[in-house]
Amino acid sequence: MRFYFLLLIIAIVTTSCSSRLDSHRDLLVGRKASEAPAPKRNEVQITYLGTNGYLIRSHDTSIVVDPFFSRISLGKTLLNSPYSPSPSLISKYTKLAAFPSHIDAWLITHSHFDHLIDVPPLQKQFAGKIVTSQTGKFLCQAAAPEILPTDIFAARPGKRYRIGNATIHVMPSKHDRVLGQIPFPGLIFEALADPPKRPKDWKVGTPLAFLIEIAGKKIYVDSGGMLGHLPQANNVDLAILGVAVGDGQKRFAEAVRALNPRYIIPSHQDNFFIPLDRGFRFASTSNFPHVKEAYKTGQLPGELMLMDFFHSWILK
Ligand SMILES: [Zn+2]
C-alpha cells in the first residue's frame, strides 16, 4: 500500500512540475513524420512514438520498439482499473507516425503495459514478428490467441534473429527500480487461462536490450538499467537509453562510455500517464538536467539529442 501511496504523491508532483521540450531546443532533432521523406539506401529513419517507442525504418525493413498509444491515467493505474488497448488511438497515432503498411518486427524490452499492451492489436494490423520474453509471449497469446505462435518469439539474451534485412541481437538488461522496487514484478511460466485485463496483469518478465543491425548501422536500445550492468555492445551508431527514473539516470554515463555511440537519445522521459495529444511533458521522475550534466562533465562520446512525439530523424 505504501508503494501506491508514494506513487500517488508522484502523480501530484508530476502534474505540478512537468515541463516541455522548449527549454532544450538546441538538442531537438527531426521533423514531423508526416512530412519526412522515406529513408534512402544506407539511411535509417528514426521516428519517436512517445514513452520508449520508436519506428526504425530502412528503405526495405521496418522495426518498431515498445509502441504505446493507449495511455491510461496514473489514477486508474494505481486503482488497477480494467484496461484494454484503444483501436481509435492506435489508428490515430500510427497515422501521425506515418507507419508503413507492413512492419517486419516488434521488439519489446519488457512486458509492462507501457511497452506491450498495444502490440497484439498492432501485429494483427501490420503483421510482423514479435520479439519479446517468454512472459511477454504468454501475455500476447492470451491477449490475442489468433496470432500465430510462430509469429511470437520468446527471446532471451544471446539469441539472434534475422528479420527483413535486419539482424536483431538480444541482450541482457535490467529494469529500473521505482521507490526501491521493480513495479509489477514477476515472470509467467505457463499459458494464461484469461487475457490480461488490468495494468498489474502486465508483469515485467525478463528485461531485454536489443542491438539492431540495419542498413549498415548499429542501433542499441534499452528501456533503462542499473549501475554496474554495462551494455554488451560498443561502437554503435545510435544509443537509445531509458532514463525514466534514478537507476537508468545513474548508469547513463557508464552506459554511453561502453557503447561509444555517434548519437545518443535519452529515452522514456515523458509523462506517459497523460494523453499523447497533450504533447511531450517530462515526468517528475525523469531528470534530464542531470543526464545533460553527466554528458557534459563526463565528456561523453557522441552527440546528445532529443526528439518530440511523431518526429522523424535520419541516421546517416
Ligand atoms: Zn517498465
py3Dmol code that shows the C-alpha trace and the ligand (Angstrom):
import py3Dmol

protein = """\
ATOM      1  CA  MET A   1       0.000   0.000   0.000  1.00  0.00           C
ATOM      2  CA  ARG A   2       2.858   2.341   0.899  1.00  0.00           C
ATOM      3  CA  PHE A   3       4.224   1.884  -2.624  1.00  0.00           C
ATOM      4  CA  TYR A   4       0.954   3.019  -4.188  1.00  0.00           C
ATOM      5  CA  PHE A   5       0.598   5.935  -1.790  1.00  0.00           C
ATOM      6  CA  LEU A   6       4.040   7.161  -2.801  1.00  0.00           C
ATOM      7  CA  LEU A   7       3.115   6.761  -6.458  1.00  0.00           C
ATOM      8  CA  LEU A   8       0.100   8.957  -5.792  1.00  0.00           C
ATOM      9  CA  ILE A   9       2.370  11.638  -4.356  1.00  0.00           C
ATOM     10  CA  ILE A  10       4.465  11.367  -7.521  1.00  0.00           C
ATOM     11  CA  ALA A  11       1.281  11.815  -9.557  1.00  0.00           C
ATOM     12  CA  ILE A  12       0.521  15.073  -7.790  1.00  0.00           C
ATOM     13  CA  VAL A  13       4.084  16.311  -8.203  1.00  0.00           C
ATOM     14  CA  THR A  14       4.079  15.145 -11.823  1.00  0.00           C
ATOM     15  CA  THR A  15       1.197  17.398 -12.733  1.00  0.00           C
ATOM     16  CA  SER A  16       2.699  20.405 -10.991  1.00  0.00           C
ATOM     17  CA  CYS A  17       6.272  20.345 -12.274  1.00  0.00           C
ATOM     18  CA  SER A  18       6.055  18.776 -15.670  1.00  0.00           C
ATOM     19  CA  SER A  19       7.925  20.712 -18.303  1.00  0.00           C
ATOM     20  CA  ARG A  20       8.176  20.671 -22.020  1.00  0.00           C
ATOM     21  CA  LEU A  21      10.958  20.287 -24.549  1.00  0.00           C
ATOM     22  CA  ASP A  22      11.066  24.035 -25.330  1.00  0.00           C
ATOM     23  CA  SER A  23      13.938  24.707 -22.951  1.00  0.00           C
ATOM     24  CA  HIS A  24      16.123  22.192 -24.825  1.00  0.00           C
ATOM     25  CA  ARG A  25      15.540  23.393 -28.375  1.00  0.00           C
ATOM     26  CA  ASP A  26      19.251  23.172 -29.173  1.00  0.00           C
ATOM     27  CA  LEU A  27      19.122  19.393 -28.730  1.00  0.00           C
ATOM     28  CA  LEU A  28      15.927  18.714 -30.684  1.00  0.00           C
ATOM     29  CA  VAL A  29      16.275  16.866 -33.975  1.00  0.00           C
ATOM     30  CA  GLY A  30      13.824  15.673 -36.596  1.00  0.00           C
ATOM     31  CA  ARG A  31      10.796  16.971 -38.453  1.00  0.00           C
ATOM     32  CA  LYS A  32       7.141  15.973 -38.493  1.00  0.00           C
ATOM     33  CA  ALA A  33       6.869  12.315 -39.512  1.00  0.00           C
ATOM     34  CA  SER A  34       4.039  13.123 -41.921  1.00  0.00           C
ATOM     35  CA  GLU A  35       6.356  15.492 -43.846  1.00  0.00           C
ATOM     36  CA  ALA A  36       9.532  13.391 -43.722  1.00  0.00           C
ATOM     37  CA  PRO A  37      10.826  11.714 -46.897  1.00  0.00           C
ATOM     38  CA  ALA A  38      11.293   7.933 -46.887  1.00  0.00           C
ATOM     39  CA  PRO A  39      14.809   6.781 -45.956  1.00  0.00           C
ATOM     40  CA  LYS A  40      17.278   6.212 -48.779  1.00  0.00           C
ATOM     41  CA  ARG A  41      19.638   3.262 -49.044  1.00  0.00           C
ATOM     42  CA  ASN A  42      22.155   3.240 -46.166  1.00  0.00           C
ATOM     43  CA  GLU A  43      19.925   5.576 -44.161  1.00  0.00           C
ATOM     44  CA  VAL A  44      17.781   4.714 -41.164  1.00  0.00           C
ATOM     45  CA  GLN A  45      14.787   6.809 -40.216  1.00  0.00           C
ATOM     46  CA  ILE A  46      14.006   7.057 -36.513  1.00  0.00           C
ATOM     47  CA  THR A  47      10.504   8.197 -35.521  1.00  0.00           C
ATOM     48  CA  TYR A  48       9.697   8.820 -31.870  1.00  0.00           C
ATOM     49  CA  LEU A  49       6.336   7.467 -30.688  1.00  0.00           C
ATOM     50  CA  GLY A  50       6.411   8.633 -27.065  1.00  0.00           C
ATOM     51  CA  THR A  51       7.395   6.665 -23.910  1.00  0.00           C
ATOM     52  CA  ASN A  52      10.090   4.234 -25.146  1.00  0.00           C
ATOM     53  CA  GLY A  53       8.510   3.764 -28.580  1.00  0.00           C
ATOM     54  CA  TYR A  54      10.379   4.091 -31.866  1.00  0.00           C
ATOM     55  CA  LEU A  55       9.721   3.277 -35.501  1.00  0.00           C
ATOM     56  CA  ILE A  56      13.066   2.351 -37.073  1.00  0.00           C
ATOM     57  CA  ARG A  57      12.966   2.157 -40.872  1.00  0.00           C
ATOM     58  CA  SER A  58      15.443   1.471 -43.617  1.00  0.00           C
ATOM     59  CA  HIS A  59      14.429   1.560 -47.292  1.00  0.00           C
ATOM     60  CA  ASP A  60      13.244  -2.058 -47.071  1.00  0.00           C
ATOM     61  CA  THR A  61      12.781  -3.032 -43.419  1.00  0.00           C
ATOM     62  CA  SER A  62      10.590  -1.575 -40.655  1.00  0.00           C
ATOM     63  CA  ILE A  63      11.035  -2.290 -36.962  1.00  0.00           C
ATOM     64  CA  VAL A  64       9.048  -0.930 -34.039  1.00  0.00           C
ATOM     65  CA  VAL A  65      10.312  -0.844 -30.452  1.00  0.00           C
ATOM     66  CA  ASP A  66       7.906  -0.635 -27.468  1.00  0.00           C
ATOM     67  CA  PRO A  67       4.922   1.110 -29.151  1.00  0.00           C
ATOM     68  CA  PHE A  68       2.440   2.591 -26.663  1.00  0.00           C
ATOM     69  CA  PHE A  69      -0.550   4.664 -27.744  1.00  0.00           C
ATOM     70  CA  SER A  70      -3.399   3.546 -25.434  1.00  0.00           C
ATOM     71  CA  ARG A  71      -2.344   5.527 -22.410  1.00  0.00           C
ATOM     72  CA  ILE A  72      -4.042   5.234 -19.029  1.00  0.00           C
ATOM     73  CA  SER A  73      -4.035   7.769 -16.191  1.00  0.00           C
ATOM     74  CA  LEU A  74      -1.875   7.206 -13.141  1.00  0.00           C
ATOM     75  CA  GLY A  75      -5.037   7.206 -11.006  1.00  0.00           C
ATOM     76  CA  LYS A  76      -6.505   4.285 -12.953  1.00  0.00           C
ATOM     77  CA  THR A  77      -3.131   2.519 -12.860  1.00  0.00           C
ATOM     78  CA  LEU A  78      -2.998   2.859  -9.070  1.00  0.00           C
ATOM     79  CA  LEU A  79      -6.544   1.539  -8.779  1.00  0.00           C
ATOM     80  CA  ASN A  80      -5.622  -1.305 -11.172  1.00  0.00           C
ATOM     81  CA  SER A  81      -8.729  -0.454 -13.201  1.00  0.00           C
ATOM     82  CA  PRO A  82      -9.882  -2.546 -16.187  1.00  0.00           C
ATOM     83  CA  TYR A  83      -7.719  -1.609 -19.160  1.00  0.00           C
ATOM     84  CA  SER A  84      -7.542  -2.562 -22.817  1.00  0.00           C
ATOM     85  CA  PRO A  85      -5.939  -1.148 -25.983  1.00  0.00           C
ATOM     86  CA  SER A  86      -7.786   1.657 -27.790  1.00  0.00           C
ATOM     87  CA  PRO A  87      -8.356   0.948 -31.525  1.00  0.00           C
ATOM     88  CA  SER A  88      -9.105   4.628 -32.197  1.00  0.00           C
ATOM     89  CA  LEU A  89      -5.893   5.881 -30.542  1.00  0.00           C
ATOM     90  CA  ILE A  90      -3.844   3.203 -32.312  1.00  0.00           C
ATOM     91  CA  SER A  91      -5.354   4.227 -35.637  1.00  0.00           C
ATOM     92  CA  LYS A  92      -4.801   7.943 -34.993  1.00  0.00           C
ATOM     93  CA  TYR A  93      -1.188   7.703 -33.843  1.00  0.00           C
ATOM     94  CA  THR A  94       0.057   5.124 -36.334  1.00  0.00           C
ATOM     95  CA  LYS A  95      -1.112   7.602 -38.999  1.00  0.00           C
ATOM     96  CA  LEU A  96       0.615  10.523 -37.268  1.00  0.00           C
ATOM     97  CA  ALA A  97       3.800   8.439 -37.091  1.00  0.00           C
ATOM     98  CA  ALA A  98       3.453   7.583 -40.820  1.00  0.00           C
ATOM     99  CA  PHE A  99       3.596   3.824 -40.203  1.00  0.00           C
ATOM    100  CA  PRO A 100       4.227   1.840 -43.397  1.00  0.00           C
ATOM    101  CA  SER A 101       1.600  -0.770 -44.354  1.00  0.00           C
ATOM    102  CA  HIS A 102       3.786  -3.617 -43.096  1.00  0.00           C
ATOM    103  CA  ILE A 103       6.027  -3.912 -40.044  1.00  0.00           C
ATOM    104  CA  ASP A 104       8.715  -6.608 -40.016  1.00  0.00           C
ATOM    105  CA  ALA A 105       9.450  -6.803 -36.299  1.00  0.00           C
ATOM    106  CA  TRP A 106       8.153  -5.616 -32.919  1.00  0.00           C
ATOM    107  CA  LEU A 107      10.944  -5.532 -30.333  1.00  0.00           C
ATOM    108  CA  ILE A 108       9.734  -5.416 -26.746  1.00  0.00           C
ATOM    109  CA  THR A 109      12.186  -4.560 -23.961  1.00  0.00           C
ATOM    110  CA  HIS A 110       9.853  -5.915 -21.227  1.00  0.00           C
ATOM    111  CA  SER A 111       6.197  -6.732 -20.818  1.00  0.00           C
ATOM    112  CA  HIS A 112       4.822  -3.868 -18.693  1.00  0.00           C
ATOM    113  CA  PHE A 113       1.687  -2.360 -20.241  1.00  0.00           C
ATOM    114  CA  ASP A 114       3.508   0.769 -21.443  1.00  0.00           C
ATOM    115  CA  HIS A 115       5.641  -1.471 -23.694  1.00  0.00           C
ATOM    116  CA  LEU A 116       3.436  -4.410 -24.671  1.00  0.00           C
ATOM    117  CA  ILE A 117      -0.315  -3.724 -24.349  1.00  0.00           C
ATOM    118  CA  ASP A 118      -0.720  -2.293 -27.872  1.00  0.00           C
ATOM    119  CA  VAL A 119       1.469  -4.881 -29.600  1.00  0.00           C
ATOM    120  CA  PRO A 120      -1.161  -7.639 -30.144  1.00  0.00           C
ATOM    121  CA  PRO A 121      -3.625  -5.333 -31.984  1.00  0.00           C
ATOM    122  CA  LEU A 122      -0.765  -3.672 -33.875  1.00  0.00           C
ATOM    123  CA  GLN A 123       0.608  -7.046 -35.017  1.00  0.00           C
ATOM    124  CA  LYS A 124      -2.857  -8.043 -36.229  1.00  0.00           C
ATOM    125  CA  GLN A 125      -2.978  -4.892 -38.372  1.00  0.00           C
ATOM    126  CA  PHE A 126       0.629  -4.641 -39.590  1.00  0.00           C
ATOM    127  CA  ALA A 127       1.808  -8.300 -39.350  1.00  0.00           C
ATOM    128  CA  GLY A 128       5.471  -8.976 -38.437  1.00  0.00           C
ATOM    129  CA  LYS A 129       7.312 -10.957 -35.794  1.00  0.00           C
ATOM    130  CA  ILE A 130       7.041 -10.059 -32.107  1.00  0.00           C
ATOM    131  CA  VAL A 131      10.329 -10.424 -30.223  1.00  0.00           C
ATOM    132  CA  THR A 132       9.613 -10.488 -26.504  1.00  0.00           C
ATOM    133  CA  SER A 133      10.427 -12.514 -23.389  1.00  0.00           C
ATOM    134  CA  GLN A 134       8.717 -15.831 -22.601  1.00  0.00           C
ATOM    135  CA  THR A 135       6.458 -13.887 -20.203  1.00  0.00           C
ATOM    136  CA  GLY A 136       5.662 -11.424 -22.992  1.00  0.00           C
ATOM    137  CA  LYS A 137       4.803 -14.301 -25.327  1.00  0.00           C
ATOM    138  CA  PHE A 138       2.304 -15.767 -22.854  1.00  0.00           C
ATOM    139  CA  LEU A 139       0.717 -12.316 -22.408  1.00  0.00           C
ATOM    140  CA  CYS A 140       0.454 -11.739 -26.185  1.00  0.00           C
ATOM    141  CA  GLN A 141      -1.063 -15.176 -26.757  1.00  0.00           C
ATOM    142  CA  ALA A 142      -3.622 -14.637 -24.001  1.00  0.00           C
ATOM    143  CA  ALA A 143      -4.482 -11.161 -25.327  1.00  0.00           C
ATOM    144  CA  ALA A 144      -4.761 -12.320 -28.970  1.00  0.00           C
ATOM    145  CA  PRO A 145      -4.966 -16.119 -29.375  1.00  0.00           C
ATOM    146  CA  GLU A 146      -5.438 -15.619 -33.127  1.00  0.00           C
ATOM    147  CA  ILE A 147      -1.803 -14.510 -33.588  1.00  0.00           C
ATOM    148  CA  LEU A 148       0.212 -17.464 -34.872  1.00  0.00           C
ATOM    149  CA  PRO A 149       2.564 -18.824 -32.194  1.00  0.00           C
ATOM    150  CA  THR A 150       5.319 -18.792 -34.834  1.00  0.00           C
ATOM    151  CA  ASP A 151       4.909 -15.004 -35.105  1.00  0.00           C
ATOM    152  CA  ILE A 152       5.897 -14.514 -31.448  1.00  0.00           C
ATOM    153  CA  PHE A 153       9.482 -15.254 -30.469  1.00  0.00           C
ATOM    154  CA  ALA A 154      10.184 -15.979 -26.801  1.00  0.00           C
ATOM    155  CA  ALA A 155      13.583 -14.299 -26.856  1.00  0.00           C
ATOM    156  CA  ARG A 156      16.333 -14.447 -24.282  1.00  0.00           C
ATOM    157  CA  PRO A 157      19.762 -12.819 -24.122  1.00  0.00           C
ATOM    158  CA  GLY A 158      22.186 -14.353 -26.595  1.00  0.00           C
ATOM    159  CA  LYS A 159      19.541 -15.039 -29.258  1.00  0.00           C
ATOM    160  CA  ARG A 160      19.918 -13.552 -32.723  1.00  0.00           C
ATOM    161  CA  TYR A 161      17.208 -13.156 -35.345  1.00  0.00           C
ATOM    162  CA  ARG A 162      17.304 -12.214 -38.996  1.00  0.00           C
ATOM    163  CA  ILE A 163      14.081 -10.324 -39.766  1.00  0.00           C
ATOM    164  CA  GLY A 164      13.599  -8.476 -43.040  1.00  0.00           C
ATOM    165  CA  ASN A 165      17.052  -7.149 -43.855  1.00  0.00           C
ATOM    166  CA  ALA A 166      17.928  -6.536 -40.213  1.00  0.00           C
ATOM    167  CA  THR A 167      19.788  -8.626 -37.675  1.00  0.00           C
ATOM    168  CA  ILE A 168      18.493  -8.391 -34.119  1.00  0.00           C
ATOM    169  CA  HIS A 169      20.825  -9.340 -31.260  1.00  0.00           C
ATOM    170  CA  VAL A 170      19.011  -9.910 -27.969  1.00  0.00           C
ATOM    171  CA  MET A 171      20.985  -8.719 -24.923  1.00  0.00           C
ATOM    172  CA  PRO A 172      20.561  -8.769 -21.155  1.00  0.00           C
ATOM    173  CA  SER A 173      19.079  -5.734 -19.432  1.00  0.00           C
ATOM    174  CA  LYS A 174      17.806  -4.614 -16.041  1.00  0.00           C
ATOM    175  CA  HIS A 175      14.578  -2.865 -15.123  1.00  0.00           C
ATOM    176  CA  ASP A 176      14.895   0.308 -13.038  1.00  0.00           C
ATOM    177  CA  ARG A 177      13.525   0.298  -9.531  1.00  0.00           C
ATOM    178  CA  VAL A 178      10.780   2.775  -8.647  1.00  0.00           C
ATOM    179  CA  LEU A 179      10.957   3.747  -4.980  1.00  0.00           C
ATOM    180  CA  GLY A 180      13.207   0.774  -4.352  1.00  0.00           C
ATOM    181  CA  GLN A 181      11.078  -1.838  -6.094  1.00  0.00           C
ATOM    182  CA  ILE A 182      10.529  -3.113  -9.603  1.00  0.00           C
ATOM    183  CA  PRO A 183       6.899  -2.317 -10.456  1.00  0.00           C
ATOM    184  CA  PHE A 184       4.577  -5.212 -11.378  1.00  0.00           C
ATOM    185  CA  PRO A 185       7.359  -7.776 -10.891  1.00  0.00           C
ATOM    186  CA  GLY A 186       7.475 -11.419 -11.861  1.00  0.00           C
ATOM    187  CA  LEU A 187       7.579 -13.931 -14.663  1.00  0.00           C
ATOM    188  CA  ILE A 188       4.829 -16.013 -16.238  1.00  0.00           C
ATOM    189  CA  PHE A 189       5.701 -19.698 -16.709  1.00  0.00           C
ATOM    190  CA  GLU A 190       2.655 -21.139 -18.454  1.00  0.00           C
ATOM    191  CA  ALA A 191      -0.156 -20.250 -20.830  1.00  0.00           C
ATOM    192  CA  LEU A 192      -2.685 -17.919 -19.200  1.00  0.00           C
ATOM    193  CA  ALA A 193      -6.314 -19.012 -18.894  1.00  0.00           C
ATOM    194  CA  ASP A 194      -7.556 -15.414 -19.233  1.00  0.00           C
ATOM    195  CA  PRO A 195      -6.391 -12.390 -21.204  1.00  0.00           C
ATOM    196  CA  PRO A 196      -4.607  -9.609 -19.281  1.00  0.00           C
ATOM    197  CA  LYS A 197      -7.317  -7.181 -18.141  1.00  0.00           C
ATOM    198  CA  ARG A 198      -5.671  -4.764 -15.734  1.00  0.00           C
ATOM    199  CA  PRO A 199      -2.367  -2.816 -15.507  1.00  0.00           C
ATOM    200  CA  LYS A 200      -0.892  -5.253 -12.953  1.00  0.00           C
ATOM    201  CA  ASP A 201      -1.500  -8.242 -15.230  1.00  0.00           C
ATOM    202  CA  TRP A 202       1.339  -6.985 -17.457  1.00  0.00           C
ATOM    203  CA  LYS A 203       4.209  -8.393 -15.416  1.00  0.00           C
ATOM    204  CA  VAL A 204       7.718  -7.204 -16.192  1.00  0.00           C
ATOM    205  CA  GLY A 205       9.109 -10.562 -17.424  1.00  0.00           C
ATOM    206  CA  THR A 206      12.795 -10.777 -18.330  1.00  0.00           C
ATOM    207  CA  PRO A 207      14.084  -7.324 -19.351  1.00  0.00           C
ATOM    208  CA  LEU A 208      15.843  -7.272 -22.729  1.00  0.00           C
ATOM    209  CA  ALA A 209      18.010  -4.876 -24.715  1.00  0.00           C
ATOM    210  CA  PHE A 210      18.479  -5.046 -28.471  1.00  0.00           C
ATOM    211  CA  LEU A 211      21.306  -4.358 -30.850  1.00  0.00           C
ATOM    212  CA  ILE A 212      19.772  -3.793 -34.271  1.00  0.00           C
ATOM    213  CA  GLU A 213      21.941  -4.026 -37.372  1.00  0.00           C
ATOM    214  CA  ILE A 214      20.083  -2.342 -40.199  1.00  0.00           C
ATOM    215  CA  ALA A 215      21.216  -0.611 -43.417  1.00  0.00           C
ATOM    216  CA  GLY A 216      24.847  -0.832 -42.302  1.00  0.00           C
ATOM    217  CA  LYS A 217      24.098   0.894 -38.978  1.00  0.00           C
ATOM    218  CA  LYS A 218      24.162  -0.383 -35.403  1.00  0.00           C
ATOM    219  CA  ILE A 219      21.432   0.811 -33.040  1.00  0.00           C
ATOM    220  CA  TYR A 220      21.353  -0.169 -29.372  1.00  0.00           C
ATOM    221  CA  VAL A 221      18.090   0.238 -27.471  1.00  0.00           C
ATOM    222  CA  ASP A 222      17.001  -0.500 -23.928  1.00  0.00           C
ATOM    223  CA  SER A 223      14.412   0.979 -21.579  1.00  0.00           C
ATOM    224  CA  GLY A 224      16.586   1.536 -18.515  1.00  0.00           C
ATOM    225  CA  GLY A 225      19.230  -0.210 -16.489  1.00  0.00           C
ATOM    226  CA  MET A 226      21.246  -0.300 -13.311  1.00  0.00           C
ATOM    227  CA  LEU A 227      24.734   0.771 -12.329  1.00  0.00           C
ATOM    228  CA  GLY A 228      27.357  -1.898 -12.985  1.00  0.00           C
ATOM    229  CA  HIS A 229      25.350  -3.672 -15.690  1.00  0.00           C
ATOM    230  CA  LEU A 230      27.040  -2.429 -18.831  1.00  0.00           C
ATOM    231  CA  PRO A 231      25.556  -2.747 -22.319  1.00  0.00           C
ATOM    232  CA  GLN A 232      27.226  -5.618 -24.187  1.00  0.00           C
ATOM    233  CA  ALA A 233      27.845  -3.684 -27.387  1.00  0.00           C
ATOM    234  CA  ASN A 234      30.235  -0.978 -28.483  1.00  0.00           C
ATOM    235  CA  ASN A 235      30.953   1.489 -31.245  1.00  0.00           C
ATOM    236  CA  VAL A 236      27.295   1.816 -32.131  1.00  0.00           C
ATOM    237  CA  ASP A 237      25.852   4.500 -34.389  1.00  0.00           C
ATOM    238  CA  LEU A 238      22.920   5.308 -32.133  1.00  0.00           C
ATOM    239  CA  ALA A 239      22.257   4.530 -28.465  1.00  0.00           C
ATOM    240  CA  ILE A 240      18.681   4.830 -27.192  1.00  0.00           C
ATOM    241  CA  LEU A 241      18.898   4.581 -23.409  1.00  0.00           C
ATOM    242  CA  GLY A 242      15.994   4.599 -20.973  1.00  0.00           C
ATOM    243  CA  VAL A 243      16.395   7.228 -18.234  1.00  0.00           C
ATOM    244  CA  ALA A 244      12.866   7.227 -16.809  1.00  0.00           C
ATOM    245  CA  VAL A 245      13.932   7.062 -13.178  1.00  0.00           C
ATOM    246  CA  GLY A 246      17.006   7.128 -10.922  1.00  0.00           C
ATOM    247  CA  ASP A 247      18.648   3.794 -11.787  1.00  0.00           C
ATOM    248  CA  GLY A 248      18.675   4.497 -15.518  1.00  0.00           C
ATOM    249  CA  GLN A 249      19.891   8.048 -14.913  1.00  0.00           C
ATOM    250  CA  LYS A 250      22.737   6.899 -12.642  1.00  0.00           C
ATOM    251  CA  ARG A 251      24.073   4.389 -15.146  1.00  0.00           C
ATOM    252  CA  PHE A 252      23.672   6.755 -18.134  1.00  0.00           C
ATOM    253  CA  ALA A 253      27.312   7.911 -18.252  1.00  0.00           C
ATOM    254  CA  GLU A 254      28.870   4.449 -17.935  1.00  0.00           C
ATOM    255  CA  ALA A 255      26.432   3.025 -20.477  1.00  0.00           C
ATOM    256  CA  VAL A 256      27.328   5.741 -23.003  1.00  0.00           C
ATOM    257  CA  ARG A 257      31.049   5.167 -22.431  1.00  0.00           C
ATOM    258  CA  ALA A 258      30.627   1.426 -23.010  1.00  0.00           C
ATOM    259  CA  LEU A 259      28.609   1.922 -26.187  1.00  0.00           C
ATOM    260  CA  ASN A 260      30.786   4.733 -27.606  1.00  0.00           C
ATOM    261  CA  PRO A 261      27.930   5.897 -29.866  1.00  0.00           C
ATOM    262  CA  ARG A 262      27.895   8.531 -32.586  1.00  0.00           C
ATOM    263  CA  TYR A 263      24.459   9.718 -31.384  1.00  0.00           C
ATOM    264  CA  ILE A 264      22.549   9.354 -28.110  1.00  0.00           C
ATOM    265  CA  ILE A 265      18.820   9.621 -27.423  1.00  0.00           C
ATOM    266  CA  PRO A 266      17.936   9.559 -23.700  1.00  0.00           C
ATOM    267  CA  SER A 267      14.530   7.860 -23.699  1.00  0.00           C
ATOM    268  CA  HIS A 268      11.364   7.133 -21.668  1.00  0.00           C
ATOM    269  CA  GLN A 269      11.431  10.618 -20.103  1.00  0.00           C
ATOM    270  CA  ASP A 270       7.903  11.798 -20.833  1.00  0.00           C
ATOM    271  CA  ASN A 271       4.920  11.536 -18.511  1.00  0.00           C
ATOM    272  CA  PHE A 272       3.115   8.600 -20.138  1.00  0.00           C
ATOM    273  CA  PHE A 273       0.107   8.884 -17.816  1.00  0.00           C
ATOM    274  CA  ILE A 274      -1.237  11.857 -19.796  1.00  0.00           C
ATOM    275  CA  PRO A 275      -2.630  11.568 -23.346  1.00  0.00           C
ATOM    276  CA  LEU A 276      -0.183  11.912 -26.247  1.00  0.00           C
ATOM    277  CA  ASP A 277      -2.370  14.769 -27.519  1.00  0.00           C
ATOM    278  CA  ARG A 278      -1.139  16.977 -24.694  1.00  0.00           C
ATOM    279  CA  GLY A 279       2.380  16.902 -26.073  1.00  0.00           C
ATOM    280  CA  PHE A 280       5.701  15.916 -24.552  1.00  0.00           C
ATOM    281  CA  ARG A 281       5.971  16.704 -20.834  1.00  0.00           C
ATOM    282  CA  PHE A 282       8.883  15.482 -18.786  1.00  0.00           C
ATOM    283  CA  ALA A 283       7.741  13.192 -15.959  1.00  0.00           C
ATOM    284  CA  SER A 284       8.738  14.343 -12.478  1.00  0.00           C
ATOM    285  CA  THR A 285      10.698  11.088 -12.094  1.00  0.00           C
ATOM    286  CA  SER A 286      12.819  11.995 -15.128  1.00  0.00           C
ATOM    287  CA  ASN A 287      15.796  14.253 -14.571  1.00  0.00           C
ATOM    288  CA  PHE A 288      17.064  15.466 -17.888  1.00  0.00           C
ATOM    289  CA  PRO A 289      19.188  18.282 -16.352  1.00  0.00           C
ATOM    290  CA  HIS A 290      21.114  15.534 -14.511  1.00  0.00           C
ATOM    291  CA  VAL A 291      21.523  13.484 -17.705  1.00  0.00           C
ATOM    292  CA  LYS A 292      22.716  16.572 -19.585  1.00  0.00           C
ATOM    293  CA  GLU A 293      25.151  17.455 -16.821  1.00  0.00           C
ATOM    294  CA  ALA A 294      26.523  13.881 -16.761  1.00  0.00           C
ATOM    295  CA  TYR A 295      27.037  14.137 -20.511  1.00  0.00           C
ATOM    296  CA  LYS A 296      28.878  17.464 -20.256  1.00  0.00           C
ATOM    297  CA  THR A 297      31.034  16.892 -17.201  1.00  0.00           C
ATOM    298  CA  GLY A 298      31.804  13.304 -18.220  1.00  0.00           C
ATOM    299  CA  GLN A 299      32.852  14.499 -21.693  1.00  0.00           C
ATOM    300  CA  LEU A 300      30.927  11.561 -23.057  1.00  0.00           C
ATOM    301  CA  PRO A 301      31.298  10.450 -26.657  1.00  0.00           C
ATOM    302  CA  GLY A 302      28.564  11.062 -29.229  1.00  0.00           C
ATOM    303  CA  GLU A 303      26.037  13.788 -29.894  1.00  0.00           C
ATOM    304  CA  LEU A 304      23.228  14.145 -27.352  1.00  0.00           C
ATOM    305  CA  MET A 305      19.772  14.573 -28.929  1.00  0.00           C
ATOM    306  CA  LEU A 306      16.103  14.821 -28.004  1.00  0.00           C
ATOM    307  CA  MET A 307      13.069  14.051 -30.144  1.00  0.00           C
ATOM    308  CA  ASP A 308       9.473  15.249 -29.959  1.00  0.00           C
ATOM    309  CA  PHE A 309       6.448  12.986 -30.470  1.00  0.00           C
ATOM    310  CA  PHE A 310       5.891  11.809 -34.043  1.00  0.00           C
ATOM    311  CA  HIS A 311       9.001  13.459 -35.374  1.00  0.00           C
ATOM    312  CA  SER A 312      11.450  11.650 -37.662  1.00  0.00           C
ATOM    313  CA  TRP A 313      15.186  11.987 -37.916  1.00  0.00           C
ATOM    314  CA  ILE A 314      17.558  10.356 -40.378  1.00  0.00           C
ATOM    315  CA  LEU A 315      20.610   8.422 -39.198  1.00  0.00           C
ATOM    316  CA  LYS A 316      23.173   8.582 -41.994  1.00  0.00           C
TER     317      LYS A 316
END
"""
ligand_1 = """\
1
ZN
Zn 8.644 -0.988 -17.121
"""
view = py3Dmol.view(width=600, height=400)
view.addModel(protein, "pdb")
view.setStyle({"model": 0}, {"cartoon": {"style": "trace"}})
view.addModel(ligand_1, "xyz")
view.setStyle({"model": 1}, {"stick": {}})
view.zoomTo()
view.show()
